[in-house]
Amino acid sequence: MLGRLYRLFAVLLCFTTLDTVAQSAGDRPVYTSEWGHLYRTENNKMDLLGIFPTEAPVYVLDSTKTQYKVQVSNGDIGFIMKQPLQRAMFGKRSAGEPTQYFYRGTQGSQCPHFFVQVSELRVRKAPDVSSTAVRRARLNELVCIDYFPLYTDGWVYVGDHFHERPEFIQAKFLGAELTYDKVLKEYLKVKGKDQKQEILWVGRLREIAWTDDKKLKQALTFWKESFENAGLQDPKVDIDFELYLADRFQVRPAFDVVEKQVTSLRMHFDWKGLLLYDGKITESQMKQLQMQKVSVIPDMPECGWEPVYYYRSDNNIVAFEENVKGKVFGSVYQVTLSNELALWMGEERIDMNYDEKEFVKHFGHLVSTDWIGPPHVYRIPDGDAGLFMITFENGKAVRYECMFYC
């Protein structure tokens, strides 16, 4: 009997109607149980502000007999029809939810989302063009949405769920997913006919091609041709280096062959004359290098990396973790390369003076990189679970890191 009463109480808690109590500032949102429209004024269904999906987060400000006054994720305030409001999300949809606004992917199981339609779109801290730009969204970036404005120049919230790191994009820059072939078709339509549009579309073509090695060389060749014909230069793009990278990607072997070749390089570190190999690093070596033992590293990702403790200096971190047999061993997590600290890959000694083009010459067929995201960062597979990352700045190697997939 007590169990049945407890379950009934839980249901009532989750599906409260909040008839008389408005939410206080700082409260977590509640969630709609059905999709619907946000109306600008009370009891006026002709004056639409926007549309929201099932389980949209809302903040209840007030209520009437038939409607709630709410604030939605982008800051719009209006009225919605009364419905059960949930304290948690359950990943459900309600009947008739319009896919033109709330597409959930080919499997119907993703968050409602759109894709960014333009290059280097500024993502703002607040829904205002004068607000600080916190980052730039890349072309075709998927953004989850929980409310879509139905008026000109409305904003969509694309930040974290609880608005601790707010981000906003204007809705007019969002649309259906782009493909390389779609962008190529638009580029070829204007090539040689409309120079302004040609430069715009070839920029998008280059950007989307950086996600597809097979298309990259063609897109970069078009980019170089269009910019040269227009007599333009882009100081942010070293197109000849990018084409060199694209050539190296054409000879990339299958993944299992890449793994074998990476293993054969016997990657290790030369640190003030000490040769350090992951899995064989000892505490005495860290003390010899005058590293400080610590128990916690702030912001260390937890996925797949469970150190027992660390040794660190200003720019370097070595983590000691326990394997399945209870043996503790050390692995380099992050180092800043210098004259005294170098990474060996086969016969190549990579220190602060090592040239980026030499790296691409020797290892370009083994690496992946994305010069639209963080340029000059090269990723080398570490089995199925992780990556080694080597970063170059101003043409020279500066940093090594490892990471595991979350």
N, C-alpha and C positions, 0 to 999 in steps of 0.2 A: 504493500500500500504506500509506504513512504517513498519507494522508488518511483511509483507512478506519479505521485505528487511532485517529486523533484523534476521529472521529465516535463510535466506540464508547466512548471515554473520556468524552466529553461526555454521552452517554446515561447511563452509570453514575453520573456526578456528579449528574445531575438526579434520578435515581430511586434514591437511596441508601436502604437499609433501616435504617440507624442502629441496628443490633442491640445494640451494646454501649456506644455513646458518647452520653451525655446532652448536651444543649445547655447552653452556659454562659450566665450572666446577660449581657444585652446583645446576645445573638445575634439575628439576624433569624429569623423563624419559617420553618418548612417547611410544605408544603401537602399536604393529603390528596388522593388521586387518586379516592376514592369517597366518597359521603355515608355517614353512619352515626350510631350513638348513642355518647354518652359515658356510661360506666358508673361508678357510685360506687365499687365495689369490684372487685378483680381476679376475673375468671372468674365474675361474677354478672350475667348478662344480664337479670335481672328487676328490678334496682335501677338505674333510669335517672336520670341527672342532666339530660341534654339531648340535642339532636340537631344535627348539623352538615351543611352542604351539601358538594358536591364542591368541592375546592380551598379548604377552610377552613384558615386559618392556625393552626398548633398549635406549642407549644414542647415538645419531647420531654424528659422528666425521667428516664425509665428505660424498660426493656423487659423482657419475659418471652418465652417461646417463642412465645406466640400473641397477645400484646397489647403496646401501648405505654402507658406512663403519661405523660399529657400535661397541659399547661395550655392552656385555650382563651382566647379574646379577653376574656371577662368576668371571668377570674380563676379560674373553676371548674377543679378538678383531678380527673382520673379516668382511666379506661382506655378505649382504643379498640382494635378488632380490627386486627391487623397488615395493612398494605397498603403499596404503594409510596408513598413520601413524596417530593414534588417540591421542588426548590430555587427554582422559579419558577412563576408562574401562566400558564395558557394559555387561559383562558376556556372550559373544557370542563365538561360535566356527565356524570354517570354514570347508568346505567339505574335507573329507579324513584325518583329523587329526589322527595320528597313536596312537591307544589306548595302544600299548605296551610301549610307552614312556609317554603318557599323559592320563592315566586312571583317570576317574572322578567319580568313585564310581558306585554302582549298579543303582542309579537313574540318573547318568550322569550329576549331577548338582553341584558336588563339584569342588574344585580346582584340577588341575592335581597333582597327588600325588603318592608317593611310601611309603614303610614302612621300618623301620630300621631292619636289619637282624641279628645283633649281639648284645651281652650284653655290657652295659656300654661303648658305643661308644663315644669317645671324639669328641665334637663339637668345631671347631676351630674358632678363631676370624678372620683369613685370610686363603685363600686357599693354605696352606703350612703345612706340618707335624711338622715343628718347631714352628709354631705359637701358641700363648697362647690358652689353652683349656678353654672355657668359661663355659662349663657344660658337662654333660654326657647324651647322649640320651638313652632312655630305649628301650629294645627289642620291636619291633612291633609299635614303635611310628610313627604316620602318619606325613609326612613332605610334604608340598606343594612345587612344583618346577615350574620354568618358563623357564628352559633351561636345556638340558641334553647333556653332552660332549660325543663325540663318539671316544675318544682316551683313551689309558690306563692311569689309575690313575687320571682321571679328577675329578674336584670338582663340587658340586652342592650348590647353595646358598639357605639357609633355614631360614634366619633371617627375620626381619621385612621388610615391603615393600620398605621403603625409605632408607634402609641401615644405619639407626641411631643406630641399635644394630646388627651388622653383625654377621652371623653364617654360617659356611661351613661344609659340610660332603662330604667325598669321595663317588663318585657315585657307586663304586663297593660294598659298604656296604648296598645298597638299593635294594629292590625287592618287590615281591608280599606280601600281608598280610599273616602272619602266624596264625595258629590256634593251640590250645592246642593239638588237636588230631594229627596234622602234626608233631609237635615237639616231642610228645610222641612216635610216630612211628619211628622217627629218633633215639631217645634215646634207644628204645628197640632193634633196629638193632645192636647197638654197645655195649650194656650192657653185661659185662663179656667177651668181645672180644677185645676191644680196649680201654684201661683205659683212655688215654688222651681224646679221642673223647667222651667217656662216661661222664667224668667230664664236658666237654664243653656243651654237650647236656642237662645234668641234671641241669646245671646252668640256661640254657635257659628255661627249663621246670619249674623250680621254679619261674623264673621271670614272665613268661606269666601266671602262675597259680594265681599270686597275683591279677589278674583282674577277677577271677572266684572262688567264695567261694566253689562251689561244687567240683572243681578240686584240691583245695589247699592242702588238707590233703594228697591225693595220691602223689602229686608232692613233697611235703616236706618229705614224708616217703622215696621216691626214692632217694632224695637228701641226706638224712642222711645215707641211706644204701650204696650208691655209695662212699661217702666220707670216711665212716668208712672202707669199703673194700679196699680202696686205701691207707689207713693210713694217710689221709690228714685232716687238720683243716683249716677252714676259720675264721680268727679272727673277720671278719665283720658280721658273721652270728651266731646268737644264735638259732640254729635249734630247740632246745627243747622248747624255748619260742614261736617260730613261730608255732610249732605243737600244743602248748597249746591254742594259739589264734585260730588256725584252728578248734580245738575241740569246742570252745565257739561259733564259727560262725555256727556250725552245728545245734545249737538249737535256732538260731535267728527266732523270730516270724514274722508274716506278718507285712507290713509297718504300717497299721492302729493300730495294737496292740503295735508296738514299740512307736508310737506317744502317745498312752494312758499311757504307762508305763513311758515314759519320763515326761509327764505332771504330773503324780502322784509323781514324785520325788521332785517336788516343788523346783527346783534349785534356789538358792539365795546365796548371799555373806555375809560373816562375816568380816567386815572391821573395825578394831580397836574397836570391840564391837558393831558397827552399823550393823543391819541386813538390807540388801538392796535387794529388789525384782524388777526385770525389770518391767518398767511401773509405778512403784510407787516411784522411786527415786526422791528426791526433791533438789532444789538448796541449801536450807539451810543445807542439809546433806553434800553436796559437800564442802560448806564453812567450816563446822565443821571438815571435813577431810583435810582442808587446800589445797584444789585443786584450781588451777588457771583457770579462765574462759577465753576461747579463741574462736575466730570465725572460724578459719580454721585449719584443720589438714592436713599436706602435705601427698600426696599419698593415701588419703582416697578413697576407691572405691565408685563410685556413684550409682551402680546398686542396687536399692531397699532400699538404706539407704540415707535419706535426712535430716540430722541434721540441726537444726536451729542454734545451737552453741554447744560448748563442755566445759567440765571441764577436766583438765589433770594435772598429776604430771609427774615425770621423766619416769615412766614405765606404767602408768595407764591412761586410757581414758574412760570417761563417756560421752555419747552423748545425747543431749536433742532434741527431734523431735516432730513435731506437728501431731496429729492424725486427722482423718477426721472430728472430731467435733471441731477442733480448740484448743484442750487441749494439752499442752506441757508436755511430760513426759520423764523420763530419762531411759537409758538402758546402761548397761556396754558393752563397745565395746572391750576393751583389758585390761588385768591386768597381772602383774607378781605376782605369788603366793609367800607368805612369811609366817612367823609365825603370823603376824598380819592381813593378808589378805588371806582368805580361801573361797573356793567354797563348798557349801553344796549340796550334791545329796542324797536325802533321809536321811539315818542315817549316811552317810559317809562324814566326814569333810576332804576335799582335800586341803592340804596346801603344803608348800615346803618340808615337810618330808613324804608326802604320797607316799607309795610304788606302783610302776607300776603294779606289779603282783596282788596286792590287787585290783587295779582298774579293771584289766581284769577279775578277779574272780567275782566281783560284777556287772560289766557293759559290759563285753565282748560280750554278746548276743545282746546288743543295739547299738554297735558302728560299724563303718567301719574304715579301715586303709589300708595303702599300704606301706609295708616296702621296696619296690623297689624304690618308690618315696621318700617322707619324712618319714623315719621310726619314730616310737614312737609318732606319731601324731594321735590322735583318734578323729573321727568326730561323732557327735551325731545329728540326724535330729531335726531341728526346724521347724516343719510343712512342707509345700511343698516348702517354699521359701528360706530356709537357713540352717545353720549349727552352732552348738557349737563345738569348737575345743579345746582340751586339749593336751598339749605337755609335754612329759617327757624327761628328760636328766639324764643320769647316774642312771636310775631306780627311779627317784623322779620327782614329778610334778613341773613344772616351770611356765607354762603360760596358760591362758584362753583367747580365742578370739571368736568373733562371725563373721559370714560373710553371705552375701546374694548372690544367684546365679546371674551371669551376663547373 
